[in-house]
């Protein structure tokens, strides 16, 4: 957390792959995650909390590193590489498209409408009372926001909004309710005047 409108990032580097970080623009405490994979011969990593330019301090607390022992992705067509939207449903009546211009990985990505639009997918077969991490890459027009989120899993909806015209990573950690085996994940572009994009959505069990 930091001053409203400023950014604090947590990140990881020196682990045998490209440095990666997640920025938070929240002025209240919010959970932020950075999934990473160590290189083939790397056994160490450097993690950090970093406040960039601004007028006030940022705050970080409760760092943890958890190994994902079952990295299977529970999202179907999360990379949109089928070239079609199936099985993603629309978040609103505003049309979206699967197109090369929205690709973060591979040949296709999801391009939202200019506002109030996106896609969602309900994942079934999850374990109740189990923690998962939702990850994805998003971008929006300059100064506009796009969100990666999860709802209908037996606990309060949670999302991670990103602003920025270049693709950046987002992550949401969520724990299914004691009787819930489903979750609906989404990529949603809110108010604005230009399309956003998302790609590479994944849900992975933690631990
Ligand atoms: Ca893709």
py3Dmol code that shows the C-alpha trace and the ligand (Angstrom):
import py3Dmol

protein = """\
ATOM      1  CA  UNK A   1       0.000   0.000   0.000  1.00  0.00           C
ATOM      2  CA  UNK A   2       1.045   3.607  -0.491  1.00  0.00           C
ATOM      3  CA  UNK A   3      -0.220   7.105  -1.135  1.00  0.00           C
ATOM      4  CA  UNK A   4      -3.272   7.103  -3.414  1.00  0.00           C
ATOM      5  CA  UNK A   5      -2.200   7.329  -7.038  1.00  0.00           C
ATOM      6  CA  UNK A   6       1.361   6.193  -6.322  1.00  0.00           C
ATOM      7  CA  UNK A   7       2.800   2.738  -6.733  1.00  0.00           C
ATOM      8  CA  UNK A   8       4.562   0.175  -4.577  1.00  0.00           C
ATOM      9  CA  UNK A   9       5.891  -3.003  -6.138  1.00  0.00           C
ATOM     10  CA  UNK A  10       6.970  -6.384  -4.882  1.00  0.00           C
ATOM     11  CA  UNK A  11       9.244  -8.342  -7.156  1.00  0.00           C
ATOM     12  CA  UNK A  12      11.781 -11.081  -7.639  1.00  0.00           C
ATOM     13  CA  UNK A  13      15.097 -11.145  -9.505  1.00  0.00           C
ATOM     14  CA  UNK A  14      18.351 -13.109  -9.687  1.00  0.00           C
ATOM     15  CA  UNK A  15      16.480 -16.404  -9.932  1.00  0.00           C
ATOM     16  CA  UNK A  16      17.623 -17.508 -13.361  1.00  0.00           C
ATOM     17  CA  UNK A  17      14.838 -15.867 -15.316  1.00  0.00           C
ATOM     18  CA  UNK A  18      13.738 -12.338 -16.158  1.00  0.00           C
ATOM     19  CA  UNK A  19      12.992 -10.046 -13.223  1.00  0.00           C
ATOM     20  CA  UNK A  20       9.270  -9.828 -12.599  1.00  0.00           C
ATOM     21  CA  UNK A  21       7.203  -7.642 -10.292  1.00  0.00           C
ATOM     22  CA  UNK A  22       3.655  -6.638  -9.477  1.00  0.00           C
ATOM     23  CA  UNK A  23       2.701  -3.050  -8.734  1.00  0.00           C
ATOM     24  CA  UNK A  24      -0.018  -1.994  -6.347  1.00  0.00           C
ATOM     25  CA  UNK A  25      -1.751   1.368  -6.521  1.00  0.00           C
ATOM     26  CA  UNK A  26      -3.868   0.697  -3.453  1.00  0.00           C
ATOM     27  CA  UNK A  27      -3.864   3.169  -0.586  1.00  0.00           C
ATOM     28  CA  UNK A  28      -5.136   0.475   1.771  1.00  0.00           C
ATOM     29  CA  UNK A  29      -3.606  -2.929   2.465  1.00  0.00           C
ATOM     30  CA  UNK A  30      -4.041  -5.332  -0.429  1.00  0.00           C
ATOM     31  CA  UNK A  31      -2.634  -8.759  -1.177  1.00  0.00           C
ATOM     32  CA  UNK A  32      -0.242  -8.812  -4.131  1.00  0.00           C
ATOM     33  CA  UNK A  33       1.484 -11.845  -5.646  1.00  0.00           C
ATOM     34  CA  UNK A  34       4.314 -12.486  -8.086  1.00  0.00           C
ATOM     35  CA  UNK A  35       4.444 -15.982  -9.580  1.00  0.00           C
ATOM     36  CA  UNK A  36       7.955 -16.966 -10.750  1.00  0.00           C
ATOM     37  CA  UNK A  37       9.856 -20.027 -11.905  1.00  0.00           C
ATOM     38  CA  UNK A  38      13.487 -20.582 -10.942  1.00  0.00           C
ATOM     39  CA  UNK A  39      16.019 -21.319 -13.673  1.00  0.00           C
ATOM     40  CA  UNK A  40      17.175 -24.910 -14.263  1.00  0.00           C
ATOM     41  CA  UNK A  41      20.250 -24.506 -12.014  1.00  0.00           C
ATOM     42  CA  UNK A  42      19.102 -21.720  -9.684  1.00  0.00           C
ATOM     43  CA  UNK A  43      18.508 -22.271  -5.978  1.00  0.00           C
ATOM     44  CA  UNK A  44      18.330 -18.642  -4.809  1.00  0.00           C
ATOM     45  CA  UNK A  45      16.161 -15.628  -5.600  1.00  0.00           C
ATOM     46  CA  UNK A  46      16.158 -11.995  -4.475  1.00  0.00           C
ATOM     47  CA  UNK A  47      12.767 -10.629  -3.457  1.00  0.00           C
ATOM     48  CA  UNK A  48      12.051  -6.974  -2.825  1.00  0.00           C
ATOM     49  CA  UNK A  49       9.567  -4.267  -1.962  1.00  0.00           C
ATOM     50  CA  UNK A  50      10.153  -1.019  -3.880  1.00  0.00           C
ATOM     51  CA  UNK A  51       8.463   2.367  -3.829  1.00  0.00           C
ATOM     52  CA  UNK A  52       9.055   4.453  -6.952  1.00  0.00           C
ATOM     53  CA  UNK A  53       8.751   8.179  -7.516  1.00  0.00           C
ATOM     54  CA  UNK A  54       6.133   9.997  -5.485  1.00  0.00           C
ATOM     55  CA  UNK A  55       5.444  12.163  -2.503  1.00  0.00           C
ATOM     56  CA  UNK A  56       4.826   9.655   0.281  1.00  0.00           C
ATOM     57  CA  UNK A  57       6.043   6.353   1.653  1.00  0.00           C
ATOM     58  CA  UNK A  58       4.808   2.923   0.727  1.00  0.00           C
ATOM     59  CA  UNK A  59       4.321  -0.015   3.049  1.00  0.00           C
ATOM     60  CA  UNK A  60       4.956  -3.757   2.714  1.00  0.00           C
ATOM     61  CA  UNK A  61       4.425  -6.591   5.180  1.00  0.00           C
ATOM     62  CA  UNK A  62       3.847 -10.335   5.483  1.00  0.00           C
ATOM     63  CA  UNK A  63       6.101 -11.594   2.693  1.00  0.00           C
ATOM     64  CA  UNK A  64       5.890 -15.293   1.939  1.00  0.00           C
ATOM     65  CA  UNK A  65       7.118 -17.657  -0.766  1.00  0.00           C
ATOM     66  CA  UNK A  66       5.016 -20.721  -1.530  1.00  0.00           C
ATOM     67  CA  UNK A  67       5.993 -23.521  -3.881  1.00  0.00           C
ATOM     68  CA  UNK A  68       3.263 -24.551  -6.296  1.00  0.00           C
ATOM     69  CA  UNK A  69       3.399 -28.344  -6.232  1.00  0.00           C
ATOM     70  CA  UNK A  70       0.482 -28.847  -8.601  1.00  0.00           C
ATOM     71  CA  UNK A  71       0.944 -26.246 -11.310  1.00  0.00           C
ATOM     72  CA  UNK A  72      -1.811 -27.530 -13.597  1.00  0.00           C
ATOM     73  CA  UNK A  73      -3.760 -24.594 -15.026  1.00  0.00           C
ATOM     74  CA  UNK A  74      -7.480 -24.940 -14.317  1.00  0.00           C
ATOM     75  CA  UNK A  75      -8.486 -22.273 -16.837  1.00  0.00           C
ATOM     76  CA  UNK A  76      -9.512 -23.563 -20.269  1.00  0.00           C
ATOM     77  CA  UNK A  77      -8.159 -21.592 -23.228  1.00  0.00           C
ATOM     78  CA  UNK A  78      -6.623 -19.060 -20.852  1.00  0.00           C
ATOM     79  CA  UNK A  79      -4.077 -18.122 -23.528  1.00  0.00           C
ATOM     80  CA  UNK A  80      -6.749 -17.770 -26.253  1.00  0.00           C
ATOM     81  CA  UNK A  81      -4.529 -19.782 -28.571  1.00  0.00           C
ATOM     82  CA  UNK A  82      -7.509 -21.654 -30.005  1.00  0.00           C
ATOM     83  CA  UNK A  83      -8.207 -18.394 -31.804  1.00  0.00           C
ATOM     84  CA  UNK A  84     -11.750 -18.357 -30.470  1.00  0.00           C
ATOM     85  CA  UNK A  85     -13.438 -17.191 -27.272  1.00  0.00           C
ATOM     86  CA  UNK A  86     -14.862 -20.611 -26.306  1.00  0.00           C
ATOM     87  CA  UNK A  87     -15.469 -21.469 -23.460  1.00  0.00           C
ATOM     88  CA  UNK A  88     -15.274 -17.881 -22.177  1.00  0.00           C
ATOM     89  CA  UNK A  89     -18.611 -16.103 -21.787  1.00  0.00           C
ATOM     90  CA  UNK A  90     -19.207 -12.395 -22.194  1.00  0.00           C
ATOM     91  CA  UNK A  91     -19.245 -10.191 -19.093  1.00  0.00           C
ATOM     92  CA  UNK A  92     -21.749  -7.807 -20.691  1.00  0.00           C
ATOM     93  CA  UNK A  93     -23.556  -7.268 -23.973  1.00  0.00           C
ATOM     94  CA  UNK A  94     -20.548  -5.400 -25.360  1.00  0.00           C
ATOM     95  CA  UNK A  95     -18.706  -7.556 -27.918  1.00  0.00           C
ATOM     96  CA  UNK A  96     -15.068  -8.590 -27.518  1.00  0.00           C
ATOM     97  CA  UNK A  97     -12.708 -10.290 -29.921  1.00  0.00           C
ATOM     98  CA  UNK A  98      -9.892 -12.817 -29.925  1.00  0.00           C
ATOM     99  CA  UNK A  99      -7.246 -11.245 -32.087  1.00  0.00           C
ATOM    100  CA  UNK A 100      -3.537 -11.190 -32.864  1.00  0.00           C
ATOM    101  CA  UNK A 101      -3.215  -7.529 -31.887  1.00  0.00           C
ATOM    102  CA  UNK A 102      -4.070  -8.451 -28.291  1.00  0.00           C
ATOM    103  CA  UNK A 103      -1.550 -11.287 -27.959  1.00  0.00           C
ATOM    104  CA  UNK A 104       0.811 -11.271 -25.005  1.00  0.00           C
ATOM    105  CA  UNK A 105       1.893 -14.831 -25.673  1.00  0.00           C
ATOM    106  CA  UNK A 106       1.507 -16.826 -28.843  1.00  0.00           C
ATOM    107  CA  UNK A 107      -0.727 -15.638 -31.659  1.00  0.00           C
ATOM    108  CA  UNK A 108      -3.905 -14.501 -29.926  1.00  0.00           C
ATOM    109  CA  UNK A 109      -5.199 -12.518 -26.981  1.00  0.00           C
ATOM    110  CA  UNK A 110      -8.524 -11.138 -25.814  1.00  0.00           C
ATOM    111  CA  UNK A 111      -9.452  -7.608 -26.863  1.00  0.00           C
ATOM    112  CA  UNK A 112     -12.261  -6.088 -24.808  1.00  0.00           C
ATOM    113  CA  UNK A 113     -14.671  -3.404 -25.855  1.00  0.00           C
ATOM    114  CA  UNK A 114     -13.939   0.201 -24.961  1.00  0.00           C
ATOM    115  CA  UNK A 115     -15.859   0.036 -21.679  1.00  0.00           C
ATOM    116  CA  UNK A 116     -17.883  -2.233 -19.414  1.00  0.00           C
ATOM    117  CA  UNK A 117     -16.894  -5.424 -21.192  1.00  0.00           C
ATOM    118  CA  UNK A 118     -14.830  -8.531 -20.861  1.00  0.00           C
ATOM    119  CA  UNK A 119     -14.993 -12.292 -20.517  1.00  0.00           C
ATOM    120  CA  UNK A 120     -15.580 -14.745 -17.719  1.00  0.00           C
ATOM    121  CA  UNK A 121     -15.297 -18.483 -17.194  1.00  0.00           C
ATOM    122  CA  UNK A 122     -16.599 -20.697 -14.400  1.00  0.00           C
ATOM    123  CA  UNK A 123     -14.098 -23.305 -13.257  1.00  0.00           C
ATOM    124  CA  UNK A 124     -15.498 -26.415 -11.611  1.00  0.00           C
ATOM    125  CA  UNK A 125     -13.868 -29.311  -9.821  1.00  0.00           C
ATOM    126  CA  UNK A 126     -11.966 -27.153  -7.353  1.00  0.00           C
ATOM    127  CA  UNK A 127     -11.305 -28.331  -3.813  1.00  0.00           C
ATOM    128  CA  UNK A 128     -13.339 -26.633  -1.042  1.00  0.00           C
ATOM    129  CA  UNK A 129     -11.414 -24.573   1.476  1.00  0.00           C
ATOM    130  CA  UNK A 130      -8.366 -24.522  -0.765  1.00  0.00           C
ATOM    131  CA  UNK A 131      -6.178 -21.607  -1.799  1.00  0.00           C
ATOM    132  CA  UNK A 132      -5.584 -20.878  -5.471  1.00  0.00           C
ATOM    133  CA  UNK A 133      -3.790 -18.135  -7.331  1.00  0.00           C
ATOM    134  CA  UNK A 134      -5.275 -16.518 -10.445  1.00  0.00           C
ATOM    135  CA  UNK A 135      -2.690 -14.927 -12.716  1.00  0.00           C
ATOM    136  CA  UNK A 136      -2.912 -13.124 -16.020  1.00  0.00           C
ATOM    137  CA  UNK A 137      -1.485 -10.369 -18.185  1.00  0.00           C
ATOM    138  CA  UNK A 138      -3.492  -7.217 -18.872  1.00  0.00           C
ATOM    139  CA  UNK A 139      -3.239  -3.856 -20.538  1.00  0.00           C
ATOM    140  CA  UNK A 140      -5.540  -0.899 -21.075  1.00  0.00           C
ATOM    141  CA  UNK A 141      -5.337   2.406 -22.833  1.00  0.00           C
ATOM    142  CA  UNK A 142      -3.234   4.996 -21.067  1.00  0.00           C
ATOM    143  CA  UNK A 143      -4.817   6.121 -17.765  1.00  0.00           C
ATOM    144  CA  UNK A 144      -7.593   3.550 -18.035  1.00  0.00           C
ATOM    145  CA  UNK A 145      -7.998   0.371 -15.995  1.00  0.00           C
ATOM    146  CA  UNK A 146      -8.631  -3.290 -16.639  1.00  0.00           C
ATOM    147  CA  UNK A 147      -9.132  -5.902 -13.934  1.00  0.00           C
ATOM    148  CA  UNK A 148      -8.377  -9.564 -13.381  1.00  0.00           C
ATOM    149  CA  UNK A 149     -10.769 -11.031 -10.838  1.00  0.00           C
ATOM    150  CA  UNK A 150     -12.568 -13.947  -9.279  1.00  0.00           C
ATOM    151  CA  UNK A 151     -16.078 -14.272  -7.860  1.00  0.00           C
ATOM    152  CA  UNK A 152     -18.704 -16.857  -6.882  1.00  0.00           C
ATOM    153  CA  UNK A 153     -16.281 -19.090  -4.977  1.00  0.00           C
ATOM    154  CA  UNK A 154     -17.933 -18.948  -1.565  1.00  0.00           C
ATOM    155  CA  UNK A 155     -16.180 -15.802  -0.372  1.00  0.00           C
ATOM    156  CA  UNK A 156     -16.004 -12.121  -1.292  1.00  0.00           C
ATOM    157  CA  UNK A 157     -15.177 -11.218  -4.885  1.00  0.00           C
ATOM    158  CA  UNK A 158     -11.577 -10.130  -5.335  1.00  0.00           C
ATOM    159  CA  UNK A 159      -9.769  -8.473  -8.231  1.00  0.00           C
ATOM    160  CA  UNK A 160      -6.526  -6.818  -9.252  1.00  0.00           C
ATOM    161  CA  UNK A 161      -6.831  -3.756 -11.473  1.00  0.00           C
ATOM    162  CA  UNK A 162      -4.008  -2.598 -13.708  1.00  0.00           C
ATOM    163  CA  UNK A 163      -3.519   0.654 -15.565  1.00  0.00           C
ATOM    164  CA  UNK A 164      -1.089   0.963 -18.395  1.00  0.00           C
ATOM    165  CA  UNK A 165      -0.815   0.641 -22.124  1.00  0.00           C
ATOM    166  CA  UNK A 166       1.811  -2.110 -22.031  1.00  0.00           C
ATOM    167  CA  UNK A 167       1.125  -5.626 -20.834  1.00  0.00           C
ATOM    168  CA  UNK A 168       1.733  -6.194 -17.135  1.00  0.00           C
ATOM    169  CA  UNK A 169       1.171  -9.143 -14.793  1.00  0.00           C
ATOM    170  CA  UNK A 170      -1.671  -9.323 -12.300  1.00  0.00           C
ATOM    171  CA  UNK A 171      -2.481 -11.921  -9.675  1.00  0.00           C
ATOM    172  CA  UNK A 172      -5.279 -12.641  -7.223  1.00  0.00           C
ATOM    173  CA  UNK A 173      -5.030 -15.165  -4.399  1.00  0.00           C
ATOM    174  CA  UNK A 174      -8.344 -16.658  -3.312  1.00  0.00           C
ATOM    175  CA  UNK A 175      -9.553 -19.444  -1.035  1.00  0.00           C
ATOM    176  CA  UNK A 176     -12.674 -21.395  -1.944  1.00  0.00           C
ATOM    177  CA  UNK A 177     -15.461 -21.542   0.648  1.00  0.00           C
ATOM    178  CA  UNK A 178     -15.877 -24.597   2.799  1.00  0.00           C
ATOM    179  CA  UNK A 179     -18.628 -25.900   0.486  1.00  0.00           C
ATOM    180  CA  UNK A 180     -17.486 -24.370  -2.816  1.00  0.00           C
ATOM    181  CA  UNK A 181     -15.974 -26.293  -5.708  1.00  0.00           C
ATOM    182  CA  UNK A 182     -16.368 -23.565  -8.339  1.00  0.00           C
ATOM    183  CA  UNK A 183     -15.014 -20.137  -9.092  1.00  0.00           C
ATOM    184  CA  UNK A 184     -15.765 -17.659 -11.865  1.00  0.00           C
ATOM    185  CA  UNK A 185     -12.700 -15.842 -13.150  1.00  0.00           C
ATOM    186  CA  UNK A 186     -12.822 -12.797 -15.354  1.00  0.00           C
ATOM    187  CA  UNK A 187     -10.995 -10.117 -17.281  1.00  0.00           C
ATOM    188  CA  UNK A 188     -13.035  -6.914 -17.242  1.00  0.00           C
ATOM    189  CA  UNK A 189     -12.499  -3.476 -18.710  1.00  0.00           C
ATOM    190  CA  UNK A 190     -14.429  -0.802 -16.838  1.00  0.00           C
ATOM    191  CA  UNK A 191     -15.108   2.799 -17.759  1.00  0.00           C
ATOM    192  CA  UNK A 192     -13.066   4.370 -20.504  1.00  0.00           C
ATOM    193  CA  UNK A 193     -12.843   5.145 -24.174  1.00  0.00           C
ATOM    194  CA  UNK A 194     -10.529   2.486 -25.616  1.00  0.00           C
ATOM    195  CA  UNK A 195     -10.270  -1.289 -25.617  1.00  0.00           C
ATOM    196  CA  UNK A 196      -8.125  -3.229 -23.165  1.00  0.00           C
ATOM    197  CA  UNK A 197      -6.557  -6.643 -23.569  1.00  0.00           C
ATOM    198  CA  UNK A 198      -5.766  -9.719 -21.527  1.00  0.00           C
ATOM    199  CA  UNK A 199      -3.963 -12.988 -22.128  1.00  0.00           C
ATOM    200  CA  UNK A 200      -2.424 -15.951 -20.330  1.00  0.00           C
ATOM    201  CA  UNK A 201      -4.999 -16.390 -17.565  1.00  0.00           C
ATOM    202  CA  UNK A 202      -4.267 -19.270 -15.219  1.00  0.00           C
ATOM    203  CA  UNK A 203      -5.604 -20.682 -11.954  1.00  0.00           C
ATOM    204  CA  UNK A 204      -3.189 -22.818  -9.981  1.00  0.00           C
ATOM    205  CA  UNK A 205      -3.559 -24.498  -6.610  1.00  0.00           C
ATOM    206  CA  UNK A 206      -1.235 -23.122  -3.933  1.00  0.00           C
ATOM    207  CA  UNK A 207       0.689 -25.748  -2.026  1.00  0.00           C
TER     208      UNK A 207
END
"""
ligand_1 = """\
1
CA
Ca -2.090 -15.851 -26.151
"""
view = py3Dmol.view(width=600, height=400)
view.addModel(protein, "pdb")
view.setStyle({"model": 0}, {"cartoon": {"style": "trace"}})
view.addModel(ligand_1, "xyz")
view.setStyle({"model": 1}, {"stick": {}})
view.zoomTo()
view.show()
